[in-house]
Each structure stands twice: as C-alpha cells, then as structure tokens.
Amino acid sequence: MDLGIVGLGRMGFNMTLRLLQGGHRVVAHNRSAPRVDEARARGAVPAYTLAELVAALEPPRVVWTMVPAGAPVDEAIEALVPRLARGDLFVDGGNSNYHDSKRRAERLKGAGLEFVDAGVSGGIWGLEVGYCTMLGGEPASIARLKPALDTLAPPEGWLHAGPAGAGHFAKMVHNGIEYGLMQAYGEGFELLQASEYPYDLARLAHLWNRGSVVRSWLLELAERAFAQDPGLEQIRGWVEDSGEGRWTILEAIDRSVPTPVLALALLSRFRSRQDDSFRDKVIAALRAQFGGHAVKGR
C-alpha cells in the first residue's frame, strides 16, 4: 500500500518502520529534517515539506497524521486541503477529542476528502507487538486502509468502531480505564511495600502473571520496572495526564454515567504533583515502560 505519514515522533516513527517491514511504500514527513533523514535511511521516501509528501503519493492518496491533539491537527488539515484532490483520505491517528474528529470529518467532506479517526494504542512497544487500533469513519474509507491496518495491528487488533468520532471516543474511554488500572496497581504495590514483609515486588508481579486474575501487560511492565529499580528510587511519583482521562470524566458527567474509579484515578494524578508516594512512582514507572513517557528524576 502507498501512504504518507506526517509526524515521526515515538509512535509515528515506529509505525513507519512497521509499515516498511510489511512491504508498504511510506512517504515520511516531519517538521524536523533529521527525523526524515532517519526514516529515509530505514527505507521510507523522504518528504521535507507537505508539498513533497503530496507529490510523492499516488492518487487517491492516504495521509496518516501522528501529531499532537488540538491545533497541530487542524494546522495539518488546513495545510493539506489545498494540495489534496477529491477522494484523498486523511487519517488522524493522534489522541484527538472525538468532538474535534466529528467537526474535522465535516470540514473534509465539504472539501471532497475522506476522514478517518484512528485511536492507536501500543506505545513504544507497538513496533514489536503491533498497534491496537480503534477506527471511526465510512466503511469504504476503512476498507481502503485495511492493508495498512493488517500490518500495523496484531491479529484481530483493529476494529471499525462506527462513524466519525467513534474511534477517538473509544480510545478516550480506553485511556480512562488505563488510569484506573494503573491506580489500582500503584496502591496495591504501595501497601505491599509498606508491609512488615520484605517482598520482592518484581518476583511477586511475575508470579501474579502466572494464572492470577489480575494478570495483565501492565503487570508485566511493573515487573520490568521493579527489576530495573526495585525501590523506584530514581524517579519521583509525579504523574502527568495527557487529556483523555479528563475528557472521559467530562463525558461521564454529561451522560450521567457514574465512573468513580476513573474520576478518583484522575484526581489522584493531580494529587501526585503535590507530594511523592510509592504508588505514584509505580504509575510513573508504568507510563515510562509502556509509552516512553518522561519521568521526573530525584
């Protein structure tokens, strides 16, 4: 398949590599030229400007953006619309608000262009294990993307969730759940660490992943984090939030859906920025392990 990737950060660059490994032709663009040079060295067609990207793609084109939510997505759309042709497809693979995705779908439809919102999960491990992908858009648009989706995702790892906005709504809730899961692990390990027993937390996490009902990939990452730094002494328990958790709670309030665990997990992240605790170190370590998110050192 022939497609362009705009945005070669942690996710975009590895997605580009996975697509190249799958035999696709990828035209790669980034605001900074060195990242484009890296993609070129790995087999991508370099595009140092959006004009070069559009010119290098065979119509009908597919342009997949992996840029931060908000203004950067709108800026990319406005820069690309005059250069694209009717029938071209724009994919937003960032963590955009689903309201924005619905608006952008209408904007692009008015310009004769197709739009798909793709909620992508996989973090820095996606290159190796694949990207779980939730998609919103028209069936024909999703069908066009199938060759790329089959390469990016693990088996049964992508889903057409519904019309425009459905992909990003599902990813928003996914991330809200993620907050709750990490909070539970953080609190549990803090209680273990504070107990009278000299637990080896890495070994305990490993044990729980052998048939326990709380086994999960996050618990595997907890084992990895404890193995690297048993007391998590090298990081602060300062936990950032990237927005999706807040949107999840706002949607729950608007729809009168009780989500106390998710809400408290979000509020606990705010509290983490006021002091330092072991549970927040666990959560910060997990975010670093699965997403390569920055941590604050001691």
Secondary structure, DSSP 8 states (H G I E B T S, - for coil): -EEEEE--SHHHHHHHHHHHHTT-EEEEE-SSHHHHHHHHHTT-EEESSHHHHHHHS-SS-EEEE---SSHHHHHHHHHHTTT--TT-EEEE-S---HHHHHHHHHHHHHTT-EEEEEEEE-GGGHHHH--EEEEES-HHHHHHHHHHHHHHS-TT-EEEEESTTHHHHHHHHHHHHHHHHHHHHHHHHHHHHHSSS---HHHHHHHHTTT-TT--HHHHHHHHHHHH-TT-TTB-------SHHHHHHHHHHHTT---HHHHHHHHHHHHHTTS--HHHHHHHHHHHHHH-----B-
